[in-house]
Amino acid sequence: MGAQIAAHLANAEVPVVLFDLPAKEGDPNGIVKKAIDGLKKLEPSPLATKDRVAYIDAANYEQHLEQLQGCDLIIEAIAEKMEWKDDLYRKISPFIAPDAIIASNTSGLSINRLAEGLPAALRPNFCGIHFFNPPRYMQLVELIATRDTKSELLDNLESWLVSRLGKGIVRALDTPNFVANRVGVFSILAVMHHTQQFALGFDEVDALTGPLIGRPKSATYRTADVVGLDTMAHVIKTMQDTLPNDPWHKYYAAPAWLAALIAKGALGQKTKGGIFRKDGKAIKVLDLAAPDYRDAAGEVNAEVLAILKNKNPAEKFAQLRASSHPQAQFLWAIFRDIFHYVAVHLEGIAHNARDVDFAMRWGFGWSQGPFETWQAAGWKAIAEAVRDDIAAGKAMSDAPLPAWVFARNGVHSADGSYSASANALQARSTLPVYQRQLFPERVLGEKAVQGETIWENAGVRLWKLPQVDGEIGILSFTTKMHALGRDVIVGVQEAIARAEKGLKGVVVWHEAPFAVGANLKEVAEGLAAGKFDLLDEYVGEFQKASMTFKYAKVPVVAAVQGMALGGGCEFLMHAAKRVIALESYIGLVEAGVGLIPAGGGCKEFAIRAAQNAAKTGGGDVFEFIQPVFMTIAMANVSKSGAQAKELGFAQETDKIVLNANELLYVAIREARALAEAGYYPKLSPRGIKVAGRTGIANCEMMLANMKEGGMISAHDYQVAKAAATALCGGDVETGSLVDEQWLLTVERKLFVELLKTEKTQQRIQHMLETGKPLRN
């Protein structure tokens, strides 16, 4: 965790010193250097770009403690042993600057008790700062004050964590395991208990407790394997040792089967086996009845599946409770017990219900928190059902539901979320940093801002936020997954035309994904009807939409988060500027369906290659085409917004934002700044020098080697050659001078030719049917 926290700080342009124990032999920094090297190998990568690792300096406790004197923030992330932490605090205290913030990344130890290990003068600057694993990707950070922590320190730290590191903050109480792990570990224990009660298989339970109920794909038991079964047992032990009077205390123990796995070293993913294990390509799962491993299947009963697909939460829970099928009884039981648990413990573990729900959404990947789920399903009906099950002895504990549960009709409203300790609704934080989140994540019952619509069609909406900037329009795609069909393509052109008449700028923004590319269903329908003339016209309109962005009389700023693939990538490439969330995955992936970029993507790269060659004194254009060609031919996608710059999809001057909730705020201000600076579009370039036939031949040499080595198929070769031809300006003499329209015509013609091939048509159909690329 320490190394991964360091990596994410480096992602945010924060230089880091990473400490570890001195190695007993060889280089004293051997241990910490190994940890830093390990960051380069982890997947998903903790590093936004590989060069970020250069901003992490290695140090050890024996030689380099004086380096702490220059540190503004010191995060301790060693093993969860109080005596080890006490010893470390004694060692580092003399080297800590008076104004430095000291924080522990403990996942559950008492922050007040940890503070006792520090000199009294440092305690006002100490707090808990609990990142979730992996720190780059998990949004939650729990911030925990001690009795002595300065309030302004917490406010400043929260603001910095939110804006600089992109985190969602929950101010947790100093109770064992804080909020997310307290609720999350209990949830896992409840699943384990009811798995055995209803005699279900681990794989069966994972099929039930994943996306079908709004939880991550890793569900319950795969999550335990990823976290580490020993780590899971340790967190359970913390609850067992520190919560002796808890009504659920008897369940705070690792099941016998879990203890047996740990005893024999089967700790999960890190030991290549735990509850699940790989046997060649087969996934095996532990069967307690055997006891041995068997093939994992994990099927959900059709009756239960039908219940789970019911979009009415009240009906769904009533049906689960009424069903006699063990899977349905299991699901009702785990929900009932988590509702029961959070209601009883709300007063003691969190400031309000919103903090519990956000903790579970951000820390455990639940689509809804437990209180949101309860409220959506009908607060009073669920409360009565839980009460009846407690009375009947069906619940895991006989603790009664608190009186406030029956006095209310929910915990979330437009006015705030219920606090059991204050017996009142609590509004959101008023820290200024949250004013940057124009559309923050909301819990059920909170009112969302709608904005003022200027114009819309079936594919796009042009609107504005007068309270923020009434002269900057916001253009949002409204199609499913923001696919770029005819309505979007036509809508973009009309929206920009309207913006040019009445606005100062436009921001293209909506929630992730930015756009998954062209609407393949529309393309497939055209292919089925043999309407290639219409498809050619469709591509032409797509190009016009891209060029509309590029040559708009007002600045167009693309605010990008999530996937921006194919045509989505081409749209953002044509904007005047981009503001990109760190977690953005951008690429020209048309090769996966047997096509090439034809919305201006190849054209833009050809222009940039010519411009870069000119900057080097008229050098070889192909030098700048080659890396782009491989990126397009292999359908490479950036693994972060920062890497999108390296791949050429974004420009060095584009902004990377770590908190996606700030995207719109920043983009509006970028558009305003461009407008105030007297923005006007650049002239269309003329005399573009292209790589021509020599460039195409060079690309073909690379392709021939790849084909001979079995890396690509014959059709891959054909598609990649078409991409090379478009990037190199067509079948013309090397060094020929062309204009922008020539390049657009070349890529459009090649795109339509590929559409006519049987294998491309097969790829498109396969993608529509399976969501996966076909290699044929």
N, C-alpha and C positions, 0 to 999 in steps of 0.2 A: 504493500500500500504506500509506503514512504516513497519509493521510486516512482510509482504511478502518479502520486500527488505532485511530485517534482516535475514529471513530464507534462502534466496539465498546466502547471504554472508556466513552464517554458512555452507551451502553446499560446499562452496569454501574454507573451513577450516579457515575462518576469524572470530575471536571472535567479538561479537557485544554487545553493550549496547543499549537496546530499551527504549526510554523515552516516557512517556505519562503524562497526568494530574494526580495529586494526587486524590485518591478517597475521597469523602466527609465523608464517614463512613467506619469503619473497617480498614483493611490493606491499608495503603497509596498507595501501589503498586497494589491494586486490579484491576484497569482498565487495566494496562499494562500486568498483569498476565493473565487476561481474554483474551487479544489479543494473547498472546503467546500460551495459551491453545487452542485457536481457530485454530491455525496453524495445530494442530494434526488432526482436524476434516475436514479440507477443502479437496475437491476433484475437480480437480486433486491436489495431495499433493504439497505444496510449499517446502516440506522437502524431500531431496533425500533419507534419512533414518531417522527413528524416533529419533535416538539418537542425531541428529543435533540440536534439540531444546535445548539441555543442554548447547549449546554454545551461547545462547542468554540470557543475564542478564537483569533483570527488574530494571527500575529506574523511578523516577518521578521528575518533575521540581522543586518541593519544597525542596526535601532533598538531591538530588544527583548530582547537577550541577557540583560539583568539579570533578566528574568522566570524564567530558569532557576534562580535562587537559591532559589526557593520550591518547586521541583519535587522530589518524592521519587523518581520514576522517569523517566528520560530514555531514549527509544528512538530510535535513529538508523535511518532507513529510506531513505537517499538511494541514488543509482545505484551499481551494483556496480563501482566503480572505486576501487582502493586509495588512489590519490593524492588523490582527492576526499575520501575519508573521513578520511585523515590531516590534510588541510587543515581540515576541519570540526572535528575533535577539538582541533586547536591553537586554533581560534577560540573554542570553547565552554568549554574547560577552566577558564579563570579564573572562570567564573560558576557552576560546579557546586559545590553544597554538599558538605561532607566526607562526610556520611552517605548521599548520594543514590546510587541504583543507576543505572549507565550500561549500556546494552545495545545491541547492533547487531542489526538484523533481516536481516543478510546471509543469502543463501540458500546460500552455499557458500565464502566467503572465510575464510581462517584467522583464528580468533578470537585466537589468541596473537599473530599478526602485527598485527592491528588494535589490540591492547592497547598495542603499542609506540608508538602515536601519542598515548597519554595520559601525563600525568605519573605517575611511580612511585607517588605517594601515592593516586592514583585507581584504580590497576589492581586492587587487591583487591575493588573494587566493580563491576568490569566483567565482562560475560559476553555470550554470544550468546543471543538470544531470537527464534527464527525462526518467525514466524506463517506459516500457509499461506493462500493466496488463494482465496475471499474470507474475511477474518479472522472475520467474524461466524459463518459457516456451517461452516468447516473446523475440525475438532476439534483437530488436531495443532498443538502448539507444541514445537519442539526447543529444549532448554535446553543450552547448551554452555559449559563452564567453561574458563578459562585456567589456566595453571600457578599463578597468584596468586589466583584468585577464592576468596573466603571461603566455606567450606562452609555456614555458617549462613545466609549471604545466599541461596545457591541453594535451601536447604530452605524458607526463608520465601517466596522468590519462587515456587517451585513450588506451595506451598500456596495462595498468593494467586491464581495463574493458574488453578489447578484449581477453587477454590471461587468466587472472585469473577467470573472471566471464563468459567468453564465449559469449560476446556480439558483435553485429554489430553496429558500431558507425556511426552516421551521424552528422557532425558539422553543427548545425543549426544557422540561423540568429536570432537575437532577435526581432522577429515579432510575433504578436498574434497567439497562438497555434502552433508556430514553423512550421515544415514541415508536418509530418504525420497527425497530427490532423487537420491542416488547409485543406489539400487536402482530407483527409478521411471524415471529417465532411461535407465538401461541397459535396462530393460524396453521402453521406447519404441524405443530403438535396435535391440534384438533384433527387435521387430515390423517396423520399417522394413527391416532386412536380409532377413528371411524373406519379407516381402511381395514383394520383387523376386526372391528365390530361387525362390519357388513361383508367380511370375507372377500374383499376385492383384491385384484392384482395391482402391483405398483404401476405397471404400464396402463392398466385400465383407469386408475386414478389420475394419472397424468393426462390421459385423453379427456377426462372430465374436468380437470382443474386448470386447463390452459385457456386458449382463446375463446372456447365455448362459454366461459363464465367471465370473460374480460380480464384474464390473467396472461402473463407472457407464455410464449411457446414452450419454454422450459418447464412450465407448470410447477409441480411440487418436488417430485423426487429427482428429476433432472437438475433442478435448481440446487437441491442439496448436494448432488454430486459436483456441480460446478463450484459452489461455495467451499466445499470440502467437508466431509462428514465429521472430521475431528473439530473443525471450526464450529460446525453446527452444534456438536455436543458441548463445546466449551461455552457457547452462548446460552444453551439450555442450562448448563451447570451454574452459570452466573445467576440465573433466575431462581434456581433451586436454593442456592446459598444465601441469596439476599432478600428473598420474598417468602419467609417462613409462614406468614399469616395470610398469604393470598388465598382466596377461596378455591383457586385452581391449582394450589401448590402440588398436590399429589401427581399432577400430570407433568410437572416440570422435571422430567427425567428422560434420559435417552432410552428408547425401547431396547429390549434385550437383543434383538436382531441388529440394531444399529451399533450397539456396544460390541457385538461379536465381529462385525465388519471392521470396525476401528482396531480391534485387538489383533486382527490378522493383517493389518496394513492396507486394507481396501478402503481408501479414503475418498474415492471419487475420481474426478477427471484428472487430478494431479498425479494419481498413481495408476491411471489408465484402467480403473475399475472400481466400482462401488456398488450402488444399487443397480446401475446399468454398466455394461462393459461391451467393448467391441470384440467380435470374434471374426477376423477378416473384414468382410463388408457387412456382416450380419450384426444387428444390435441384440444383445442378450439382456435379460432382466432377471433379477433374483426372484425365485419362487419359494416363499417360506414353507409351502406345503411339501416340497420335494426333500430337503431344502437343497436347491441347486439352481443354476441358471438355465433359462429356456429362451426361445425366440420371443422377442417383444412383439406384441400385436396391438393390444390396447384399443378394443372396439367399444363404441358407445351404443347402447341399446337404441333401437329405432324409436321406441315410445318416448324414451328420455330425450333423445335428440330432438324430437318434435316439440317437446315441452321447452327445451332450451332455445329453440328458434322462435318461440312466441315473443313478439316485440312488446307485449304489454307486461311490465314487470309484476303488477299485482296478480294477474292471471297466472303468470309463470310460477310464482312462489306458491300460490294456492294449489296448483297442479303438482308441483314437486312434493308438497306436504301430503297431498291426498293419494299419490301413487304408491303402490305396494312394491314396485321394483326396487331392489337393493341400491341401484345406482341413484335413483331419485331420492330415496330415503337418506343416502349418504350425503348428497348435495344439500338437502334441506338441513341436515344435522350440522354440517360444517358452517353453513351460513347462520343458522340459529345460534350456534355457540360463539361465533365471532361477534354477532350483534349483542348478545348477552355480555360478552367480555368487555367490549368497548363502552357499553353503557355503564356498567358497574365501575370501570376504571377511569372514565373520562375525567372526573374531578382530580384524580391523583396523578395522571400521566401527561396531561396536555392542558394548554390554556383554553382551548375551545375545540369544537368538533371539526372545524375547517383544518386545523393543524393535523388532526388524525388522518383526515381524508387525503390531504396533500402529501403527508408522510408516506402513505401507502401507495399513492399514485407515483410519486417521484422516486421513492426508495425501493419499491418492490414491483413497479411496473403494472399495477392494477389500473384498469381503465376507469374505475370508480372506486372511491374509498368506501369503507363499510357503512358509514352514516349516510352517504349519498345513495347507496344501494337500498338501504332500509327505507329511506324517505321516498325514493322512487316507487317502491313496491307497496306503499300505503303504510304510513307510520303506525297508525292505531291498530290496524289488522295484524301487522307483524308483531307489534308489542304484545297483543293479546295471545297470539300463537306461541310466542316465546314464553310468556307467563304460564300458559297452560302446560307446555312441555316441562317447565321447571317443576310445576306442581305434580306432574305425572312421573317425575324422576327420570325423564329422558335426557335432560341436559347434563353436561359434564360437571356442573356445579349447582348446588341448591341455593346459592346467593340470590336474594330477590332483586328484581329490577328496581332501580331507584325511583322514588316518587315522581321526579321530574319527567320521567319518560311518559307517564300517563297524563301529566299536566300540559303536555305540549302536542303539537301536531307535526313535528319535525324539528330539525336543528338548524337548517339553513334557510335564509330568506334574503330579500333585497337589502335588509337593514344590517345583516351580519350573521354570524354563526354562534350557536349557543355555547356558553361557558358554564359548566356545572359548578365550578368553584366560585364564580361571581353570580351565578343564577341570573344571567343576563346575556343579551346578544352582544358580541364583540365585532366591531367593524375591522376592516383590513388595516394593515400598517399604513401610516401616513408619511413614512420616510420619503424624501424627495425622489430617491432613485426609482420608486414605483410609478412616478409620473411619466417615466420613459416607456412604460408598458401600456400602450394605448388599448391593446386587447389582451390583457393578462389572462392566464388560465383561470377558469372560474369553477366553483363548485355548484352543484345542483341548487337551483333557487336564486342564484345571483343574477342580476339584470345585466345584459350585455348591451354595449353601444351599437347602434345600427348604422349611423351615418346617413347622409342625404344623397339619394340617387339622382344623378344627372341624366343618365341614359342607360338603357340595357336592352339586350336581346336574349336569345336562348343560350348563348355561350359566354357572354361577358357582362359585367356591370361596371359602369363608370360612375364613381360617387366621390364624395368629399366629407371631410370632418371640419365643419366651420369653426368649431371650438379650438382646433389645432392650427389649421391653415386652410382657409376656404378657397385659396387660389391654386392649390396643388391638388390635382385630381388623383384618385386611386382607381386603377384598372384591375379588376379581379376576374379570373376565369371561374365560371360557375359549373363547368361540366364535371362528371365523375372523374376523380384522380387528375382533374384539370387537363384531360386529353384535348389535343388541338384538332378539333374537327372543323367542318365548314363554318359553323356558327361562330366559333372563336376567330377564325381567320378573317371572316367578313367583319365581325364585331370589332376586332382590333383596329382595322382601317377606319371604320366609322367613328370609333371612340377617339382616336387620335385626331381625326379631322375636327371633331367637336371641341377637343381640348385646345387645338390651335386657335380657335375662335374666342374662347372664353376663359382659358386658364393660363397660369404661368409655367406649369410643369405637370408631369404625370409620373406616378410611382406604380409599377406593376407589382401588386402584392396580394397574397391570400395565404391561408395556412398551408403547410406542407401537404403534399409535394408541390413544388413550383409548377412542374408539368412533366408528364410521363411520355410526351412525344405525340406524334400524329395519331389520330383516331383510326386504328388499324381496322376496326369494324367497317368504317366507311370505305376504306381502301379495298377490303375484301369484297364488299358488295359490288364495287365497281369492277373488280376483276371477274367476279362471277358472271356479271352481265356483259363482259368483254368491252366495256366502255373506256377504252384507252385514251380517246380524245378528251373525255371528261376528266380522267385522272391526270392527264397532261395539264389541263386547265387548273385543276386542283393544286398541283405543284406550283404553277405560275402564281396563283393567288397566295399561296403560302409564302413564296418569295416576296410578293408585294407587301405582305404583312410585316415580314422582317425588315424590309427596306423602309417601311413606314416608321418603324421604331428609329432606324438609323438617321433618317432625314427629316424627322419631325421638326417643326419650327420651334417647339418647346422641348426642354430636356426630358428625356424618358429615362428613369432610373429603375432598374430591375432589383427588387428586394427578394432574395432567393433563400429558400430553406428546403431541406429534404432533397428529393430527387429532382434533377433538371436534366432530362434525358432527351436525346434526339432533337426534335423540333423545339423542345423547351430550352435546351442548351443553345440552339441557334437564335432563339428570341433574345436570350440574355446577352449573347455575344454582340447583338446589334444595338443594344441600348447605349445611351450616352455614358452611363456609369452603372456600376453594380455595387450593391451592398449585400454581402453574402454571410449567412450564418455559418459558423464553424462546421456544424454538422450538416453539410450539404454535399450531395453526391452527384457530380456533374459529368456528363460525357456524351459523345456522339456515338450512339450504340446501334445505328442502323444496320451495320454488318450482321448483327444477330438475326435480323429478318431478311437478309439477303439484299440489302439496299445500301445506298450511300447517302450522306447528308446532302439534301437538295433544297433546304430552306435558306441557303446562303452560307452554310457552314464551311464548305470547301472553298467557296469564293473568298470568304473572310481570311482564311488561312493563306490562300494564294496571295492576297494583297499584303498581308503582314510579312510574308516571306520576302516579297519584293522590296518592301519598305526597310526591312532589317538588312537585306543585302546592300541596299543603297547607303545605309548608314555606315557600312563597313567598307565604303569606297567602291561600290559596284561589284561586290563579291559574288560568289556562286549562290544563286537562289536555292538550289537543291539542298544546300547545307541546312536551310531553315525549313525545308519541306520534309526532310527525312524523319525527324522525330514525330512530327504531326501525322505523317502517313502511318507510322506504326501504331500510334494512338487510335486512329480511326479504324485501321484494318483489324486491330485486335479488340475493338470496341471497349477500350479502357475507360474506366470511370474514376474520377478523383475520389479519394477516401476522406476528403475534408474540403472545406471551402478554400483553405490555404493551399492545398495541393492543386486545386483548380487553376491557380495562378501558374504553377510549375508546368502544367499540361497545356497552358495557353488559352484556356476557356475564359479566364478572367485576366484583367490587367494588373500590373504591379500597383497602380494607384487606387485600385478598388478597395473598399473597406471590408474587413472581416469582423463580424460581430459575434461574440461568444454567447450572448443571451438572445435567442431567436425572438423573444417577446419584445425586444427593443428594435427589431428590424424596421418596422414601419416608421417609428419615431426618427430613426437615423436617416432613413431614405427620404422622408419628407424634407428634412433639413438639407440633405445633399441636393435635392431637386431645387429647393429654394435658393441655395447658395449659387448653383449654376445659373439660375434665372437672374439673380441679382447681379451676377458678374457679366451679364449681357450675352447669354448663351445664343449661339446660332450653329446650325449643323455644318460640318465640314463639307467642302465640295467633293463630289464623287471623283475618285482618283482616275487619272488617265495615264496612258503609257505605262501600264503595269507589266513589268518584265516577268516572264514565266519560264519555268524550267523545261517545258515542252517535251519533245521526243526523248531527249537524253535523260531527263528526269524520270519519265515513265519507264525507260529501259532499266535504269538503276533500281527502281522499285521492283521491277519484274525479276531482277537477279535475286533480290532478297526473298521474293515469293517463291521462286524456283527452288531455292534451298529449303525453305519451309515445307513446300509440298513434297519434295524428295524425302525429307526427314519424317514425313507423316504427321506434321504439325497442323497442316491445313488440307482441306479437300479441294477437288477441282473447282467446285462452285465458290468456295472461299477465295480461291485464286482469281476467279472471274470478277467477283465483287470487289476484291482488293485492287485489282487492276483498274476497275472503273473509278475507284476512289483516287488512285494515283493519277489517272488521266484528268480528273476534275481538278485536283490540287496543282497539277503541272500545266494547267491552262489549255488542255486538249491536245490533239494530234497536230502540233504545229512545230515549227523550227524552234530549237532552244534559243532563248533570249528574245523571242518575239514580244512585241508590245501590244497589249490588248486593253480593253476597258472593262468596267465592272459588269456591264450587261452581257458581254461575251462570256465571262466566267459563269454567270448565272445560267445562261443558255446551255453551256456545256454540261453543268451538273444536272440540270433539269432533263436534258436529252438522255443522259446515261441512266438516270433514275428510272425513267419510263421504260427504257430498254430492259433493265433488270426486272421490272414488274412483269414483263412479258415472258420471262423464263419460268419453266415449270418448278424448278427447285426453289426459287424465291417465293412463288405462290405457296409451295408446301411449307416453307418456313413461316410465312405470315399466318397460315391456317393453324399451324402447330402452336404458335405463340398465343393465338386467340383461344385455343382449346385448353392449353396447359399452363400458360403464363411463363413458359420456359423456352429458350432458344433451341432450335433443331440444327444439328450438324448433319448435312446431307451432301 
